[in-house]
Amino acid sequence: MESPTHSADKKIKVGIIGGTGYTGGELLRLLTNHPNVTIEAVTSRKSAGVRIDTIHKHLKGFYNQAFETPDLGAIAKRCDIVFTAVPHGAAMNDVPQLLKDTLVKVVDLSADYRLPASVFEKTYALKHTDPRDVVYGLVELHPEAASETLVANPGCYPTGSNLAAAPLAAKGLIDHAIFDSKSGVSGAGIKPSDVSHYPNLAQNIEAYKLTTHRHAAEIRQELGRLQGDIGSISFTPHVIPAIRGILTTAHIFTKEKMDTDAVQAIYTEFYAPHPFVRVIDSIPMLGGVRGTNFCDIFVEVDESSNRIVVVSAIDNLVKGASGQAIQNMNLMFNLPQTTGLWTPAVNP
């Protein structure tokens, strides 16, 4: 089926499958500012019948509707686009039902379609029940998402890491790269855990999955698409006592020494067409991107070696999840990428 086109005065009907978590709540918050959408349905199996602003208290006065039971076939027919904000392993069951005999578009915020089925099964230790080729929705690298019915929204850590290294990979300059990322605790989701328990995290930094984090597969995949001969890509994440944000320090070792002016020019040129990536002249701060869809990037060349240090900052819930999903939606409906997302950070 061919997807319908939308005129500027016709609202895009949006559905959200799994609306009670952080990403669902962030979709709802951000979409209050989007002039081209209306929220048609928001689902929750556990909270069906409960008003949205009972769960997301910060949205009081913005939504008076209740969560629905997820009748996927019916919701697909009511909506123009559906965001699936469900746990890994659930979307692969929901998406086929949404796409069956409908014109609906889908942006999946889980990991289910980001990787080839064989890589997904090895990485997540889950059987993939709906293998298909899906565009990886990092808009700055995949503008072809504009013509897709289903887009896989990237993970939060890979977003900051891939954007930090992509300009150099696109030039074939990387020998190997090491990514050190530090995330606010909201990246662990809304359900409390030992790590997110205040006495355990306050005044602490928690390193975890030092060599085995699942998001490394996305980083290797996307940088490998840009440059197939990168020697090795290493990634280690940390949780820090902050609510939002990911600061990634990328140590990128190039095939030859490079000077600062040349590297700056590469980054400036690469991101010139992309409004949400800002190449700045100082080390990024989480406060500079909090609540926004921006990725701030700073580059410094180690003149004594082949190392380039790139620091990127994103809000893990926005550019790392829900904002990027809306950016993909804008692309899929031929809207400016910035529609509903062009807002400055909340700082301090």
BELHU-V79274 format. One record per pair of residues at least 24 apart in sequence whose C-alpha atoms are under 6 Angstrom apart, sorted by the first residue. I is the first residue (numbers start at 1). GAP is how many residues later the second one is. If there is no record, write none. Layout:
I & GAP
I & GAP
This chain:
3 & 100
11 & 25
11 & 26
12 & 25
12 & 68
13 & 24
13 & 25
13 & 26
13 & 27
13 & 66
13 & 67
14 & 25
14 & 26
14 & 65
14 & 67
14 & 68
15 & 25
15 & 26
15 & 27
15 & 67
16 & 26
16 & 66
16 & 67
17 & 26
17 & 67
17 & 68
18 & 25
18 & 26
18 & 67
18 & 68
19 & 24
21 & 169
23 & 299
27 & 295
33 & 307
34 & 306
42 & 25
43 & 24
43 & 25
43 & 26
43 & 27
44 & 25
45 & 24
72 & 26
73 & 25
76 & 28
80 & 24
81 & 24
81 & 25
82 & 24
83 & 24
83 & 25
84 & 24
84 & 25
85 & 24
88 & 24
92 & 38
105 & 44
105 & 45
106 & 44
107 & 43
107 & 44
108 & 44
108 & 45
109 & 44
113 & 39
114 & 38
123 & 91
146 & 185
146 & 186
156 & 160
156 & 164
158 & 61
160 & 152
164 & 146
164 & 148
167 & 100
167 & 103
169 & 57
169 & 58
170 & 56
172 & 55
173 & 81
173 & 82
174 & 56
174 & 80
174 & 81
175 & 55
175 & 56
175 & 78
175 & 79
175 & 80
176 & 54
176 & 55
176 & 56
176 & 57
176 & 77
177 & 56
177 & 74
177 & 75
177 & 76
178 & 55
178 & 56
178 & 57
178 & 72
178 & 73
179 & 56
179 & 70
179 & 71
180 & 56
180 & 68
180 & 69
181 & 56
181 & 66
181 & 67
182 & 55
182 & 56
182 & 57
182 & 64
182 & 65
183 & 56
183 & 57
183 & 62
183 & 63
184 & 55
184 & 56
184 & 58
184 & 59
184 & 60
184 & 61
185 & 58
186 & 57
201 & 40
202 & 39
205 & 34
205 & 35
206 & 32
206 & 33
207 & 31
210 & 26
244 & 71
245 & 41
245 & 69
245 & 70
245 & 71
246 & 67
246 & 68
246 & 70
247 & 65
247 & 66
248 & 63
248 & 64
249 & 61
249 & 62
250 & 59
250 & 60
251 & 57
251 & 58
252 & 55
252 & 56
253 & 53
253 & 54
254 & 52
256 & 50
257 & 49
260 & 41
284 & 29
286 & 27
287 & 60
288 & 57
289 & 25
289 & 26
289 & 56
290 & 25
290 & 55
290 & 56
291 & 54
292 & 53
293 & 25
293 & 26
293 & 30
